[in-house]
Every structure is written in structure tokens, then in C-alpha cells.
Amino acid sequence: CGSGKVMCWGDDRFGQGASGVSSTMSETAQDVISVCAAASHSCAVRGNSGLLLCWGHNGNKRAEIPPKLVTRKWQAVSCRGAHTCGLMVPFANRSSLECWGHNAHGQSIVPRYTKRDYVPQNGSYKVPLIQALVYDRTVHTFSAGEYNTCALWDLSDEEQNCDRLKDLAPALNGECWGDGSYSQNKLPLRPLGHDPKQVCFTQLWRSVAAGSFHSCAITIDDAGTACAVDTQCSEYPDPLGNIDKNLPGYSIGDSIVHCPRTQANELGLAKGCVPARTNYMQCWGMDSHKQTTMPGQSAAERQVPGGAASLLLSLLLATALARGS
């Protein structure tokens, strides 16, 4: 990840812009690794020190780091509306996401997770493992919306398992919370047009962005990382990307044939056809201006290449912000 200098422009009535930067940040600071700008406050994380700094309007204490957290080191920040969320550098089995500020809808109350796990003593696997409590999720991306918040995290091996006999699908690798007036706090478990017979097909999300009354996210490529767990992707060759040498018709030197997922299902594995890696973008929540419906596309057509998906998500959210949706 890169770092750089913070520059702000535009509305500065509450000191959330250029004046706030000059009074809060060193003019020569070039180590900023994360920055966010809400309507009336802004924040930044400095990479060298791990400091989280906020400036601008402080209603609901949105620009004030909670006292119990001031000594912690941070790695990312997101702010919108009247609340702020920050991700701390991991310590003692914690990779804590914390939110503060406006909380009328519960958007600043981060869901907590605790489980018992076996961990090495003093970081060494040469001695017997001991049981320890693991607190909180290992969050890798998050987004503070106007009245809700979303986060994505790593799953344990147990959570990634699928039990077809018990009709138990793998867990969802994230959650949204806060205002749900338009179901914008409901991170989808299944893809659009999901076949109920595909019990193990749970969405695995790569990135998420929360707006005012709608949210959008992009899946992890369904023929990539998600399929490292063979119980979810039994239709693919194992390991993914290599043809099973025991399949009929295999010859040394055969190359992998990439094709659309539907074609892969039709041809079967014996043809050595592996679905091309694609990501899916999906939006949900308020749709008064078709902000959750990608223009001119059916559900099946909402798949886009990984790079384009990231760009499309950025453009969509920028438009939503401009309209104040």
C-alpha cells in the first residue's frame, strides 16, 4: 500500500477541509496511508506512527478518538455522516474495528465475535498448543455509511465448511448493521438468481461500500479464492486451475480451457474446462432512482471483470455521493 500527503478542498465551514489539515497535520507529513472525508469532518491515518487524526465538526464526538483507544495504532479509517470507524493494528488475537459518533441506528456498535481456539505458546509450534479466546473478527475491509456500517472479515475453516446433508451453507464473510429502513444493512447471502439446490454457494465478498440508503459490494472471484475450499466448489478440478489427471481423455501437456461458468457445467470436467474468473457486483437497499439496478443489465449480465468491477464500484458510489442518495 502507498502513502502520501493529505490535501483537502471545498467546504471548510467546520474546519473539515484545508484549515483543519493545516491545524492538525504536519505540513511535511508524507506518510498518510488512509483518509476519509464526511460532510463536516475528515480523518487520516499516519503510517509511521499509526496515529489516527480527525478534524472538523465534532458533534456526537465523531471527530474525537474514544479515550480508551487513543494509545492504539491504526491502519485504516472510514467516515460518513456523523460517525467514524477505524481499524486498529492487530494485537493479542484482536484485529478490532471500532466505531464512534452518531449511533441512533446502532451504526456505531460493531458486532463482536468470540470463540475458543488453539494457539501456539509464545508463537512457537514446537510446544503443545493451548486454548485461548479469540476476540473479534480479522476485518480486512469496512465502510461507514450515512446511517449504517458494513465490514468484511476472514472466516475460520469451520465456518467455510458446507454440509449438504444438513442443508447448512458456509457462513457469510461479513455483515452490515445500523439503519435498515430499505434493507441496506442486509449483506446478501446468495447471488442474484440463486438456485436453491446449490446449498454450498454462499457469496464471498471482496469489497463493500455503504451509502446513505443503499450499499454495494463486489464478490471474490467465484472460480478463484472462494474455491480453495473444495466443499464449496466441487464442480471445479482440484486443485483449481489444474486438470485432474485421472479424468477421461487427459493427455500430458493439455492446457486449461477457460470458459463461462454455464459452459463449464455443460461440458463437464472431463473436457478440462475451468470457468473464467469473474467478479460480481451487487447493490441493495433504496432503489428510488435505480441506484441498486445497474442500467440496462439483467441479473446474469451483472458479472464484470475484476478490474472493471472495482472501477465501476468507485464510479457508482461517487455518483451516489454527489446525489446525496
Backbone torsions as a table, in degrees:
resi	resn	phi	psi	omega
1	CYS	NA	144.9	-179.3
2	GLY	-89.7	173.3	176.7
3	SER	-140.2	165.7	-177.9
4	GLY	-173.8	-163.1	-177.0
5	LYS	-103.4	143.7	178.7
6	VAL	-87.3	131.2	173.5
7	MET	-132.9	130.6	179.8
8	CYS	-124.7	149.9	177.5
9	TRP	-150.6	165.8	-177.7
10	GLY	102.5	-154.0	-177.3
11	ASP	-54.7	127.7	-177.8
12	ASP	-133.6	26.4	-175.6
13	ARG	-63.2	-30.2	-178.7
14	PHE	-105.4	11.0	-177.1
15	GLY	76.0	20.8	-178.3
16	GLN	-84.0	-8.1	-176.7
17	GLY	-106.3	-132.6	-173.8
18	ALA	-59.7	-40.4	-178.4
19	SER	-65.7	-35.6	178.5
20	GLY	-67.7	-38.2	178.5
21	VAL	-62.6	-47.3	-176.8
22	SER	-65.9	-29.4	-178.8
23	SER	-88.6	-16.2	-176.3
24	THR	-108.6	-39.1	-175.6
25	MET	-104.1	151.9	172.7
26	SER	-69.6	138.3	-179.0
27	GLU	-60.5	-24.6	-176.3
28	THR	-100.1	2.2	-178.2
29	ALA	-62.3	120.2	-178.8
30	GLN	-122.0	14.0	-172.8
31	ASP	-111.7	22.9	-179.7
32	VAL	-73.1	127.4	-176.7
33	ILE	-111.4	-12.6	179.1
34	SER	-153.9	140.2	-177.9
35	VAL	-146.6	149.4	175.8
36	CYS	-144.4	151.2	179.0
37	ALA	-133.6	116.9	175.5
38	ALA	-98.2	-169.4	-177.2
39	ALA	-63.5	-39.7	-174.9
40	SER	-136.5	12.2	173.0
41	HIS	-150.4	158.4	-178.7
42	SER	-137.7	159.0	-179.6
43	CYS	-145.1	158.9	177.1
44	ALA	-151.9	150.4	176.4
45	VAL	-113.5	130.5	177.1
46	ARG	-94.9	130.1	-173.9
47	GLY	-71.8	-38.8	-176.0
48	ASN	-65.6	-39.6	-176.1
49	SER	-105.0	-17.8	-175.3
50	GLY	75.2	13.2	-180.0
51	LEU	-72.6	139.8	171.9
52	LEU	-108.4	121.7	-177.5
53	LEU	-121.1	135.9	177.5
54	CYS	-129.8	151.2	179.2
55	TRP	-149.0	161.9	-178.6
56	GLY	109.4	-156.4	-178.2
57	HIS	-62.3	135.8	-175.5
58	ASN	-116.8	25.9	174.8
59	GLY	-60.3	140.1	-175.2
60	ASN	62.5	15.0	-179.4
61	LYS	59.0	35.0	-178.5
62	ARG	-67.6	-26.9	-178.1
63	ALA	-103.8	15.3	-177.1
64	GLU	-117.7	117.1	179.6
65	ILE	-65.4	128.5	179.1
66	PRO	-52.2	136.9	-176.6
67	PRO	-50.4	-38.8	-177.2
68	LYS	-70.3	-10.1	-175.5
69	LEU	-113.6	0.2	-172.8
70	VAL	-64.6	-26.1	-178.3
71	THR	-90.4	-4.2	-178.6
72	ARG	-77.8	158.3	175.2
73	LYS	-100.1	144.4	-173.4
74	TRP	-119.1	157.0	178.1
75	GLN	-125.8	-14.9	179.4
76	ALA	-162.5	156.9	179.8
77	VAL	-144.3	148.9	175.7
78	SER	-143.8	134.6	179.4
79	CYS	-142.0	146.9	177.6
80	ARG	-162.8	150.0	180.0
81	GLY	60.5	-126.0	-176.6
82	ALA	-116.8	23.0	175.7
83	HIS	-137.2	161.2	-175.5
84	THR	-132.6	143.9	175.5
85	CYS	-129.5	140.0	178.6
86	GLY	-135.9	147.1	178.7
87	LEU	-108.2	122.3	-177.5
88	MET	-85.5	156.1	173.4
89	VAL	-65.5	133.8	-176.1
90	PRO	-57.4	144.6	172.5
91	PHE	-158.8	143.7	176.7
92	ALA	46.6	54.1	178.3
93	ASN	63.9	19.2	178.3
94	ARG	-121.4	136.6	169.1
95	SER	-128.6	72.7	-162.8
96	SER	-79.7	132.7	168.3
97	LEU	-98.9	129.3	179.1
98	GLU	-127.3	143.9	177.0
99	CYS	-129.8	150.9	178.8
100	TRP	-152.2	167.2	-176.8
101	GLY	109.0	-145.1	-178.8
102	HIS	-60.2	135.0	-174.9
103	ASN	-141.5	26.2	-177.2
104	ALA	-61.5	-25.9	-178.3
105	HIS	-109.7	8.5	-178.6
106	GLY	79.6	14.4	-176.7
107	GLN	-70.1	-15.4	-179.1
108	SER	-102.7	4.9	178.2
109	ILE	-99.9	101.6	-177.6
110	VAL	-75.5	128.8	177.3
111	PRO	-59.8	134.4	-179.3
112	ARG	-102.7	154.2	-174.9
113	TYR	-139.2	130.2	178.7
114	THR	-137.3	135.0	175.4
115	LYS	-150.9	158.1	176.2
116	ARG	-91.1	135.3	-178.7
117	ASP	-142.2	161.9	176.1
118	TYR	-94.4	125.9	-177.0
119	VAL	-128.4	154.9	179.2
120	PRO	-73.2	147.0	176.3
121	GLN	-81.4	128.0	-179.7
122	ASN	54.7	29.3	177.1
123	GLY	74.8	11.0	-176.8
124	SER	-110.3	133.7	177.5
125	TYR	-93.5	4.7	-179.4
126	LYS	-84.6	-8.5	177.6
127	VAL	-117.1	161.6	-178.7
128	PRO	-57.3	141.2	177.3
129	LEU	-71.3	152.6	178.0
130	ILE	-121.2	154.3	177.8
131	GLN	-79.1	137.7	178.9
132	ALA	-148.0	154.0	175.9
133	LEU	-80.5	132.1	175.1
134	VAL	-104.9	120.3	-175.9
135	TYR	-101.9	133.7	173.3
136	ASP	69.5	164.0	178.5
137	ARG	-82.7	159.3	170.1
138	THR	-90.2	90.3	-175.9
139	VAL	-76.4	135.8	177.5
140	HIS	-117.4	-14.9	172.8
141	THR	-157.6	150.4	-177.6
142	PHE	-157.1	164.3	-178.1
143	SER	-152.0	126.0	175.2
144	ALA	-90.6	120.2	176.8
145	GLY	-93.9	-170.2	-179.9
146	GLU	-65.2	-48.7	-177.4
147	TYR	-129.4	4.7	177.7
148	ASN	-141.9	168.9	-178.0
149	THR	-137.4	146.3	177.1
150	CYS	-129.8	149.3	176.7
151	ALA	-148.2	149.1	175.7
152	LEU	-119.6	145.9	-175.9
153	TRP	-145.6	169.9	177.1
154	ASP	-76.7	150.0	177.6
155	LEU	-107.6	150.1	174.4
156	SER	-76.0	163.9	178.0
157	ASP	-57.6	-40.3	-179.5
158	GLU	-62.0	-40.6	-178.7
159	GLU	-69.5	-22.5	-178.6
160	GLN	-86.1	-8.1	-178.8
161	ASN	-72.2	151.7	176.4
162	CYS	-124.9	133.4	178.7
163	ASP	-118.4	97.4	-178.0
164	ARG	-64.9	-35.5	-178.1
165	LEU	-63.7	-37.2	179.6
166	LYS	-95.3	3.0	179.1
167	ASP	59.6	38.2	-179.6
168	LEU	-108.0	117.0	-178.8
169	ALA	-86.1	162.0	173.5
170	PRO	-59.8	155.2	-178.9
171	ALA	-70.8	158.5	175.2
172	LEU	-79.4	136.9	-175.0
173	ASN	-91.8	39.4	177.4
174	GLY	177.7	-177.5	-178.4
175	GLU	-164.0	150.5	170.5
176	CYS	-118.8	147.3	-179.5
177	TRP	-145.6	165.3	-176.1
178	GLY	107.4	-150.0	-176.3
179	ASP	-59.8	130.4	178.7
180	GLY	-127.0	31.8	-178.0
181	SER	-55.4	-33.0	179.9
182	TYR	-120.8	24.8	-178.4
183	SER	62.6	23.6	178.6
184	GLN	-71.7	-8.8	178.3
185	ASN	-100.6	17.6	-178.9
186	LYS	-110.3	91.8	176.3
187	LEU	-64.4	121.9	-174.6
188	PRO	-62.3	134.3	177.1
189	LEU	-83.7	-34.2	-175.3
190	ARG	-118.8	154.4	176.8
191	PRO	-74.4	165.3	177.0
192	LEU	-62.1	137.8	179.3
193	GLY	68.9	27.8	-176.2
194	HIS	-63.7	137.1	175.3
195	ASP	-86.5	115.4	-178.2
196	PRO	-54.0	-21.7	-180.0
197	LYS	-70.6	-21.5	179.4
198	GLN	-85.6	75.7	-175.3
199	VAL	-58.5	-37.9	-171.7
200	CYS	-85.9	-2.4	-176.1
201	PHE	-86.2	83.7	174.2
202	THR	-98.6	139.0	177.6
203	GLN	-61.6	138.4	170.5
204	LEU	-118.2	116.1	-172.4
205	TRP	-93.7	142.6	-179.3
206	ARG	-102.6	-39.3	179.6
207	SER	-147.2	153.8	-176.7
208	VAL	-145.6	149.0	177.9
209	ALA	-141.6	125.9	-179.8
210	ALA	-101.7	131.7	178.3
211	GLY	-103.3	-143.9	178.1
212	SER	-83.2	-56.3	-178.5
213	PHE	-128.0	11.7	173.4
214	HIS	-147.5	160.2	-179.0
215	SER	-135.0	157.5	178.2
216	CYS	-137.6	151.7	178.9
217	ALA	-151.9	160.3	178.4
218	ILE	-121.3	135.9	-179.0
219	THR	-80.0	158.5	166.4
220	ILE	-69.8	143.7	-176.0
221	ASP	-55.4	130.5	-170.2
222	ASP	-74.1	-8.3	175.8
223	ALA	-115.8	19.2	-177.9
224	GLY	-118.7	-115.6	-175.1
225	THR	-56.7	-39.2	-176.3
226	ALA	-60.3	-27.2	-174.1
227	CYS	-93.9	11.0	173.7
228	ALA	-67.2	-22.5	177.1
229	VAL	-94.4	107.4	-170.2
230	ASP	-65.9	-20.0	179.0
231	THR	-70.8	-19.3	179.0
232	GLN	-92.1	-26.2	-170.4
233	CYS	-130.3	50.6	-176.3
234	SER	-66.8	-12.9	-179.2
235	GLU	-81.5	-7.4	-179.4
236	TYR	-99.6	153.2	174.4
237	PRO	-60.0	147.7	-178.6
238	ASP	-117.6	123.8	-1.0
239	PRO	-76.0	158.6	-175.8
240	LEU	-57.4	136.4	177.5
241	GLY	94.7	-3.6	177.2
242	ASN	-125.9	137.1	178.5
243	ILE	-75.7	136.1	176.8
244	ASP	-68.0	116.6	-176.1
245	LYS	-65.8	-13.5	179.9
246	ASN	-88.4	-4.9	-179.2
247	LEU	-73.2	147.1	178.4
248	PRO	-59.6	140.0	175.0
249	GLY	86.2	3.2	-178.6
250	TYR	-76.4	137.8	175.8
251	SER	-131.2	143.4	179.2
252	ILE	-58.7	132.6	179.6
253	GLY	96.1	-6.2	177.9
254	ASP	-59.1	135.7	178.4
255	SER	-93.5	157.3	178.1
256	ILE	-74.4	131.6	177.0
257	VAL	-100.9	115.9	178.1
258	HIS	-90.0	140.7	-176.8
259	CYS	-156.7	166.5	176.9
260	PRO	-58.7	150.9	-176.8
261	ARG	-56.2	-41.7	-178.3
262	THR	-63.0	-38.5	179.8
263	GLN	-68.4	-35.8	179.0
264	ALA	-61.8	-40.6	179.8
265	ASN	-66.5	-35.6	-179.0
266	GLU	-72.0	-42.5	-176.5
267	LEU	-76.1	-32.6	-177.7
268	GLY	83.3	165.2	-174.8
269	LEU	-69.8	-25.1	-177.4
270	ALA	-59.0	-23.9	179.7
271	LYS	-82.8	-6.9	-179.3
272	GLY	69.8	29.6	-176.8
273	CYS	-94.9	117.0	178.9
274	VAL	-109.8	129.3	-178.9
275	PRO	-56.8	138.2	176.4
276	ALA	-61.9	146.7	-177.7
277	ARG	-79.4	119.9	180.0
278	THR	-134.2	156.9	175.0
279	ASN	-114.5	153.0	178.4
280	TYR	-116.6	136.1	175.2
281	MET	-105.5	136.9	-179.2
282	GLN	-141.3	138.0	177.6
283	CYS	-123.0	151.2	-179.2
284	TRP	-149.3	159.5	-178.4
285	GLY	116.6	-149.9	-178.0
286	MET	-61.0	132.7	-176.3
287	ASP	-127.5	28.9	-175.6
288	SER	-62.0	-28.7	178.5
289	HIS	-117.8	25.9	-179.1
290	LYS	60.5	29.8	-178.4
291	GLN	-73.0	-14.9	176.7
292	THR	-105.0	3.6	178.3
293	THR	-115.6	115.4	179.4
294	MET	-68.5	126.4	-171.3
295	PRO	-54.2	129.0	171.6
296	GLY	68.3	18.4	-177.0
297	GLN	-124.3	141.6	173.9
298	SER	-85.1	173.8	-179.9
299	ALA	-58.7	-40.7	-178.1
300	ALA	-67.7	-25.1	-177.2
301	GLU	-90.0	3.3	-177.0
302	ARG	-82.6	4.1	176.9
303	GLN	-82.6	136.1	-178.7
304	VAL	-137.3	153.0	178.2
305	PRO	-58.4	152.9	-175.3
306	GLY	-51.5	-52.1	-177.9
307	GLY	-63.1	-43.2	-179.8
308	ALA	-65.9	-33.5	179.7
309	ALA	-62.5	-43.4	-179.7
310	SER	-63.1	-43.2	179.6
311	LEU	-65.7	-42.3	-178.5
312	LEU	-63.7	-39.8	179.0
313	LEU	-63.3	-42.0	179.7
314	SER	-62.5	-44.0	-179.1
315	LEU	-66.2	-41.2	-179.2
316	LEU	-62.7	-44.3	-178.6
317	LEU	-70.8	-33.3	177.2
318	ALA	-63.9	-39.8	177.7
319	THR	-66.1	-40.9	179.9
320	ALA	-64.0	-39.1	179.3
321	LEU	-65.5	-40.5	-179.4
322	ALA	-64.4	-34.0	-179.4
323	ARG	-86.2	-10.8	-178.3
324	GLY	67.9	34.3	-175.1
325	SER	-71.3	NA	NA
